[in-house]
Amino acid sequence: MCLGVPGKIVETYEKGGLHMARVDFGGIFREACLDYVPEAKVGEYCIIHVGFAISVLSESEAMETLELLRQIGGIEEELGPEPTP
């Protein structure tokens, strides 16, 4: 199953002409494209789906969603193993 998972933007940068971010999913960091939500800023939360930020949401909405995902055990499955550097 593919879910959109809330993550906190910790860094933004350009890569290959795309607006990118390093996103924190509770200690697991992934890269995501911000081109669909150009208004997103460092410190904000976004829903990330298959490597793309698709919407900005409040911290309280993000925390509520993350807690629900933890309760159903879906967050680890969705994020997969940590990539090897």
Protein Blocks (a to p, Z undefined) as FASTA:
>chain_A
ZZddddddfbdcdeehiacddddeehiacdddfklmmmbcghiacddeehiafbdcdfkl
mmmmmmmmmmnopmmmmnopaddZZ
